[in-house]
């Protein structure tokens, strides 16, 4: 059984903001991937991991069965085949770290949809706005099993393996991003916090904060404003303006999203803003996992962040 690979994703800009209709920009990150596989005794070193994944798939299948049974269901799955494959030891073989904000559940959702959905929308057909929105809705319902609520964006990104621009809740489109400068001095990088983050509690904190008028106002007049500006700059290749807006965004996040930043990184976050060597932002919902860093001088940033694990995602 040779199944296709599905890649991790990075939401470059738009975390939390897209819940409130800001723009968002998600890109595939091919460093990590996953595929559905049958367990093979020759891979005994993976036995524990495969068993855990297989058990999780069994629970997920129950969720998908319920979705298929809804009145006017938006998606139907071949539940019989899915359950049979799970009984035969199928698992999701993945290198994508869980709880790190790079879309581990999104890749799994994409893989299951690709293999078991009836009348699926394929990557090869003309992807109209309606089809993209339908896919996003289906994926949101599927992924809600893992997070309580889901925008459906992670699985969509993984399924299409294309950069996706979110203009608003009802307007999403595949987009092109400027080519990387392979030996570029500037970079976007992942900074490993060393702790696993959980999405649901972070989203709950955000929703609680949204009841506060001052927080709502900050979100609209600062957070969303700078997020949208960063996306425009990034897509147009306006590097100078991008770093000016990323710095503003980094400050806003430090001042207003402290619970989403692991406590031991507060000082490091501020150090980046003060020195200008790098600027940090959330990668996904925060609370742990990766943080995203932007720097105009990668070597300088590496020195300032010595002792921390960095992975380069994109170079300017």
Secondary structure, 3 states (H helix, E strand, C coil): CCCCCEEEEEEEECCCHHHHCCCEEEEEEEEEEEEEEECCHHHHHHHHHHHHHHHHHHHHHHHHHHHHHCCCCCCCECHHHHHHHHHCCEEEEECCCCCCCCCHHHHHHHHHHHHHECCCCCCCCCCCHHHHHHHHHHHHHHHHHHHCCCCCHHHHHHHHCCCEEEEECCEEEECCCCCCCCCCCCEEEEEECCCCCCHHHHHHHHHHHCCCHHHHHHHHHHHHHHHHHHHHHHHHCCHHHHHHHHHHHHHHHHHHCHHHCCHHHHHHHHHHHHHCCCEEEECCCCCCCEEEEEECCHHHHHHHCCCCCEEEEEEC
